[in-house]
């Protein structure tokens, strides 16, 4: 199988990288696949992306940048995703990646009117999620992790909403048959979440999202389901 491309849209907190690795390490670990099955391109460093015909799927990581900054590398990545969609490549966007996919295909992104969603959260599926190729691996309600101040305010016109909670209306969507975005972080665990809560201490205190943390395999289930979907195509 051709490798899965991880579009690396940023780098993790320095306090995490020495012990726990970086965004792509967490994603690959969640898939439980060998690293040789992936290629990683740090687009925020202006590294060119591979031609879509050399890859089997795409995962777009989170970022400490905002989609609305409209930096040159963000715009180039959005154009690349539209090109990859013409070849019907499976894609999964995480947090920033979720928002970038929505904006690239006609949706809108802005700062969340309630501020940050930060910490362990509870996510609910919509009625259409149980039949979705990815979300059928998850229960109707599940625990996840969040760290975002921007949100998809308007989904692309033909997108199907898959998950939400009281804070975030668009925690997941599917576009067409092969493109998914998730606002929550399936690659996070409690150690990672604790570091982000500490880093954003003022925001987390303001929002009060300091629920007790419990590691879960929900995120890994989703990542593995995406890889399985890619492999079957």
Secondary structure in CASP SS format (residue, H / E / C, confidence):
PFRMAT SS
TARGET T0000
AUTHOR 0000-0000-0000
METHOD secondary structure of the structure
MODEL  1
X C 1.00
X C 1.00
X C 1.00
X E 1.00
X E 1.00
X E 1.00
X E 1.00
X E 1.00
X C 1.00
X C 1.00
X C 1.00
X C 1.00
X C 1.00
X H 1.00
X H 1.00
X H 1.00
X H 1.00
X H 1.00
X H 1.00
X H 1.00
X C 1.00
X C 1.00
X H 1.00
X H 1.00
X H 1.00
X H 1.00
X H 1.00
X H 1.00
X H 1.00
X H 1.00
X H 1.00
X C 1.00
X C 1.00
X C 1.00
X H 1.00
X H 1.00
X H 1.00
X E 1.00
X E 1.00
X E 1.00
X E 1.00
X E 1.00
X H 1.00
X H 1.00
X H 1.00
X C 1.00
X C 1.00
X C 1.00
X C 1.00
X C 1.00
X C 1.00
X H 1.00
X H 1.00
X H 1.00
X C 1.00
X C 1.00
X E 1.00
X E 1.00
X E 1.00
X E 1.00
X C 1.00
X C 1.00
X C 1.00
X C 1.00
X C 1.00
X C 1.00
X H 1.00
X H 1.00
X H 1.00
X C 1.00
X C 1.00
X H 1.00
X H 1.00
X H 1.00
X H 1.00
X H 1.00
X H 1.00
X H 1.00
X H 1.00
X H 1.00
X H 1.00
X H 1.00
X H 1.00
X H 1.00
X H 1.00
X H 1.00
X C 1.00
X C 1.00
X C 1.00
X E 1.00
X E 1.00
X E 1.00
X E 1.00
X E 1.00
X C 1.00
X H 1.00
X H 1.00
X H 1.00
X H 1.00
X H 1.00
X H 1.00
X H 1.00
X H 1.00
X H 1.00
X C 1.00
X C 1.00
X C 1.00
X E 1.00
X E 1.00
X E 1.00
X E 1.00
X C 1.00
X C 1.00
X C 1.00
X C 1.00
X C 1.00
X E 1.00
X E 1.00
X E 1.00
X E 1.00
X E 1.00
X E 1.00
X E 1.00
X E 1.00
X E 1.00
X C 1.00
X C 1.00
X C 1.00
X H 1.00
X H 1.00
X H 1.00
X C 1.00
X C 1.00
X C 1.00
X H 1.00
X H 1.00
X H 1.00
X C 1.00
X C 1.00
X C 1.00
X E 1.00
X E 1.00
X E 1.00
X E 1.00
X E 1.00
X E 1.00
X E 1.00
X E 1.00
X C 1.00
X E 1.00
X E 1.00
X E 1.00
X E 1.00
X E 1.00
X C 1.00
X C 1.00
X C 1.00
X C 1.00
X E 1.00
X E 1.00
X E 1.00
X E 1.00
X E 1.00
X E 1.00
X C 1.00
X C 1.00
X C 1.00
X C 1.00
X C 1.00
X C 1.00
X C 1.00
X E 1.00
X E 1.00
X E 1.00
X E 1.00
X C 1.00
X C 1.00
X C 1.00
X E 1.00
X E 1.00
X E 1.00
X E 1.00
X C 1.00
X C 1.00
X C 1.00
X C 1.00
X C 1.00
X C 1.00
X C 1.00
X H 1.00
X H 1.00
X H 1.00
X H 1.00
X H 1.00
X H 1.00
X H 1.00
X H 1.00
X H 1.00
X H 1.00
X C 1.00
X H 1.00
X H 1.00
X H 1.00
X H 1.00
X H 1.00
X H 1.00
X H 1.00
X C 1.00
X C 1.00
X C 1.00
X C 1.00
X C 1.00
X C 1.00
X C 1.00
X C 1.00
X C 1.00
X C 1.00
X H 1.00
X H 1.00
X H 1.00
X H 1.00
X H 1.00
X H 1.00
X H 1.00
X H 1.00
X H 1.00
X H 1.00
X H 1.00
X H 1.00
X H 1.00
X H 1.00
X H 1.00
X C 1.00
END
